[in-house]
């Protein structure tokens, strides 16, 4: 009986110790109020982010070893001055790279944070691969280091900016600072453990061949974890890709998909253009009217007509049919709803022109005309009306599409935005 009591007491102490340990870990590494204080995608994203950080840190340990070899650390012929100059030039290249990249694409990182996050990690792996080659090309160490550091500067800007955007998305209870701080704690802990693992690997594997094979293995883990991390995200905000997918679903089926469905369909590869496959045109928002006139996309003689067509709207649309591009100029007082309307209008123009030119698109490739949704049916009727009116006379498809879609944009946009807000 006494032994049973002691056993129960030991079990209770073990459970108490375990629960206390878990409680401390939560307080140290998780935001206060977790899981209610963060977005539901926080946990799967952080798990994959931990895996990728672990793999990346081990790769960083391997590349540090290669860099030291490449610049001649430990060799009698190496001089401290030469190593210092190499290091200063390397860091200087990185500083310039950060400034240039932030100037070139700083405004595009918020809207496409998934794509730039994955792209940054791909570039980071390539930069580390270059650094691993330093021992084989030590005479070109300065050039290789400058190139790899410039690549890592892109990683620093893109990775840091997208991390801030994702932290803002995950903080639900006005706890942005807490989520960011705990994310930093998690990353620091993972980096510390991974650094020791990297040192252990370097002490075991002295053959450079195995180092390269290990690098390739870690790259696969790193990229897969990053891909899984961005795929786990379910962003509620609209960017161009998600809006294009929503418009496609609405126009073809009159259904607004849930955020989970749209995020699953959204591409995370940087070079993909969703609008081209959806409405047959690339859409560029926020283009200067003066630039369009200068490039002869809008002829000076057509400017008055274009302004008249969009007199009551906060935007102006210009279409380059030959290059399959739709340009949207916004007025200074345009609001977010005006931008949405402009994009919706541009997509309708794209659908109309593709109907006229008989360009096959997924949204209207149906067995029978009767299967078309109401938005597509109205576009189809307008298209037939304008085709019969012109009787083969050559006319501008761009102006024709704007005239036609102007007749239904107000009612269609109201119905679209009403369904969108209900989600």
N, C-alpha and C positions, 0 to 999 in steps of 0.2 A: 504493500500500500504506500509506503514511504517512497519507494523507487518510482511508482507511478506519478506521485505528486511532484517529485523532482523532475521527471521527464516532461510533465505538463508545464512546469515552471520554466525549464530550458526552452521549450517550444515557444512559450509566450515571450521570453526574452529575445529569441531569434526573430520572431515576427515583429516585435517592437523595434529591434535594431534595424531590420530591413525597411520597415515603414518610415523610420526616422531618416535613414539614408536616402530613400526615395524622395522624402520631403525636402531634404537639404539640396539634392540635385535639382529638383524643380525650382526651388527658390534661387539657386545660383544661375541656372541656364535657361529657364523658361520665363516668359513675361508674366507679370502678376495677373491673376484671374484666368490663366490658361485652363481649359481651351476656349472659354467663352469670350475672352478678350481679343482673340485673333480670328482670322478667316478660316473656314473649314479646310482650305488647301494648305494651311501652314504646316501641319505635321508631315504629310507626304513630301512636300517641297523641301523641308528642312532635313529629312532623312536622306534624300538623294543629294542635297547640297553638302551634307556631311561626307558622304561617300566620295563625291568629286573633289572636295577640299583635301581629303586624306590622300587620294591618288596624286593630286596636283602638288602637294607638299613633298611627297616622296620624290616625284620627278624633279622638283626644285633642288632637293638635296643632291641628286645625281648630277644635275647641270652645274651646281656650284663647284663640285669636285672637278668637272671637266673644264670649267672656266679657269680655275686655279692652275690646272695643268697647262692650259692653252696660253696663259700669260706668263708662264715660266716660273711659277712659285716652286721653290725647292731646287731650282737649277742654278748652278754656279754662274752661268753666263748672264742670268737675268739681273737687271738693275732696278732698284726701287723707283728711280725717276721714270724709267720707261713704263713700269707697271702703273705708276700714279697718273702719267699722261694718258695712257690707255683708258684708265678708269674715269678720269675727268671727261674725256671726249665721249665716252659711252654714256655717262650720266647727262651730259649736255645734249646729246642727240635725243635722249628720252624726254628731256624738258621741252625741247622744241616740238617734238612729236605730239606731246600732250596738248600744247597750245594750239597747234595746227588742227588736230583732229577735233578738239572742242569747238573751234571756230567753224570748221567745215560741217559738222553734223551734230552739234550739241542739241539743236531743237528737235531732231528726229529720234532721239533716244527714248523719250517718254512713250510716244505712241507705239513704237516697235520694240518695247523692252525685252520681249521674249526672243525675238530674232537677234538683237544685238548682244544679249546675254550669251546665247549659244555661239554666235560668231566670235565674241571675245575669247571664249575658251578654246575654240578651234585655233585662232591666231596664237594664243598662249602656248598651245602644244607645239605648233610649228616653230615658234621662237625657241622653245626649249630643245627641240630637235636640232636646230642650228647650233645651239650652244654645246650640245653633246659632240658635235663634229670638230670642235676647237682643237682637241689634241692631235687630230689628223691633219689640220691645216693651220698650224700655229703661226706660220708666216703671214697669214691673212687674219690674224686674231682681231685686229682693230676693226677691220671692215665687217667681220661677222658679228662682233659685239655691238657695233653701232646699228646694224640692221636688226638684230634680235631685240635690242633695247627700244628701237623705234616701234617695233611690233608690240612690245610689251607696254609701251606708252598708250597705244590704242586700247589694249586690254584694260589698263588702269582707268582710263576715262570712261570707256563703255561699260566695264564691269561695275565701277563705282556708281555711275549714274543710274544704271538699270537696277542695281541693288537698292538704291534709295527709292526708286519708283515702286519696286516690289514691296519694300518695307511699308511704304505708305498704303499700299493696297491691303496688306495683312493686318495693319493696326486698326481695329474696329472701334475701340473705346477711347479715342483721342490719346493713345499711348504710343505714339510714334517713337519717342525717345527710348522708352522702355524696351520695345521690340527691337530697335536698332542696337541698343546696348547688349541685350541678351544674345542677339545674333553674333555680335562681336566676341562675346565670351565663348560661345559654342565654337566659333571658328578658331579662336586662340587655343582652346583646349585640344581640338583636333590637330591643329598645326604642330603643337608641342609633341603630341604622341607620335604623329607621322614623322617628325624630324628624327626622333630616336629610332624609329623603324628604318628610316633612310640611312642613318649612321650604321646601324646593324647590317644592313644590306651591303653597304660599301666595305665594311670590314670583312664580309664573307666572300663577296664576288670581286676579285681583282682583275679578272679577264674582261677587257673592254667589250668583247663580243656578247657576253652575257648581260652587260649593262644595256646595250642597245636592244637586245631581246626583251629585257625587263621594261625598258622605256616603251616599246611598242605595246606590250601587255597593259601597262598602266594607262597609255593613251586610249586604248579601247574601253577600259573601265571608266576613265575620266569622261570621255565623250558620251558614253551610254548613260552615265549618271546625270550629266548635264541635260541631255535630251529628255530623260525621264523627269527631271526636275521642272523644266519649263512646260512639259506636257501635263504635269500635275497641277499647274496653275489654272485657276478659273477666274479670270478678270471680268469684272462687271462693267468696266468702262468701255467706250467705243473707240476703236481706231479704224483706219481705213479698211483693213482686211476683214475685221469682224462686221463692220457696217455693210461692206459689199456682200458678205455671206447672208446677212439678214435680209438685205434687199432682194437677193436672188430667191430666197425662200418665200418672201412675201409676194413677189411678182409672179412666181411660178405656182405657188400653192396657197397664197393668202394666209400664210401661217408665220408668226414670229417665233423662232426657236428659242428655247431657254438658253441662258448663258453657258450652261454645261455642254450643250450640244454644239454651240458655236465655237467654244474653246477647243473642243475635240477636233473640229474640222479645220480650224485655223492653222495655216502653215507656219512653221518656226524657222524656215530657211530664208535667208536674207534676200536672195535674188528672185524669189517668186513674186509675181504680180497677179493678185487675185482678180482685179477688175478686168484684165484682158480676157481671162477665161470666162468671166461672168457676163459682161456686156460687150465684149469685143474691142474695147478701147482702154488705154491707160488714161487715168484721170489725175490731173495735176491741180492742186488747190492752192490758192493764194498767189497766183501769177499776176505780175504787173501788166496793166493794160498797155502802158507805154512800150513795154518789152514786146508784147504781141504785135503792136503796130510796127515797131522797128524791124521785127523779123518777118513782116509781111504775112503773118498768120491771119491778122485782121487788116484788110485793105482800108486805107484812109477813107475811101468813098463809102465803105460799109460801116464805118464807126457810128454815124448818126442813126442808121437803122438798128444796129446792135443796142445802142443806148435806149432807143425807143422801145424795143422789144422787152427790155428788162427795166423799164422806167419805174415800175412799182415794186421792184424786188431789190434785195440787198446784195445782189450778185449779178454777174454777167458771164455767160457761157460762150466760148468760142471753140469750134470744132475743126480739127485738121484731119479730114477723112483719109487723105493719102498716107499719113504717118500713124493713123489710128490713135490719136491723142485728143482728149477733151480738156480744155483749159478753163479754170474757174477763177474769175477775178472777183474779189470781195470788196465791198465798200467798207470804209473805216468804222462805221457804226454797226457792222454785221455782228449778230449774236450767235451763240451756238446753234439755236434752232434754224437760223438762216443758213448756216454752213451745212446742216443736215439736209435742208431743203435743196440747196444747190447741188449737193452730191446725189441726192435722189433724182433730181431733174436731169443731171448729167447722165446717169445710168439709163433713164428713160430715153434720152436722145440716142444713146448707144444702141439700145434695143431696137429703136425705130429704124435707124440707119442699117443695122444688120438685117432687119426684115426686108428693107428696100433692096439691098444688095444680095439678098438670099444667102447670107453668111450663116452657117449652122451654129447654133448655140444650144447648150443644154436646157436653158429655161423654156425655150419654145419648140423644141423638137418633140412633138406629140403625134400620136397616130392620126388623130382627127382634130379639126379645128374646134369642134365642140368640147374637146378636152381641155382647152385653154382656160386659164383662170380669168377672172373679170378684168384685172389690170392689163393682162396680155391681150384679152379680147378687144378691149377698147383701143389699145395700140394697133391691133390688127385691122380694125375697122377704119381707123384714121389713116393707116398706111394705104389701104385699098382706095380710100376716098381721094387721097392726094395722087396716087398712081393713075386713077381714072381721069382726074382733073388735068394732069399734065399731058396725057396722051402721047407719051414718048418724047416730049420736048425736054431738052437738056436743061436741068435746073440744079441749083446747088442743093445737094443732099443735106448739108449742114444747116442751111437756113430753113429748108423744108422741115427738118426734124424739130428745130426750135419752134417754128410756127405751130406745128402739130401738137407737140408736148405742152406748149403754153395753154392749150385749150383744156387740158385735164390735170395739170400739175397741182393746182390748188386743192381740188377735191381728193385726188389720189394721195397727196402728201398729208392732208388732214386725217384720212383714214389710216395711213401708215403710221403716223406719229401717235395716234390714239391707241392703236394696237401695241406699239412699242412701249408706251408708258404703262400700259396695263401689265406688262411683264416685269 
